[in-house]
């Protein structure tokens, strides 16, 4: 809570879009996991629920 991150916010994604993003992120290989979070645009406005991809321990071992 209260942390910031730069990124892109895509809206109106389909189930196929999420499947493609999951494949790109390596979700099936346990490299990243998709989790719900709340985001507030930097330009202001109301917070909205979003999905974010977070690295797993397996992914982080490659960066040590």
C-alpha positions, 0 to 999 in steps of 0.5 A: 500500500502506498507504493508507486510503480511506472507501467502501462494501464491497459483497459478492457482486456479479454480473456484471450488478452490475459492468456497472452500476457500470462504466457509472456510473463511466464506464469505457467513456468512460475516466473511471475504471478498475476495478482489484484491491486488497486491503482490510481493514475498519476494524473489523479482520479479514483483508484481502480482495481487492476492486475499486476505481475509480480516476480516469484522467488524462482524469477528472482534467483536469476537476478542474484 
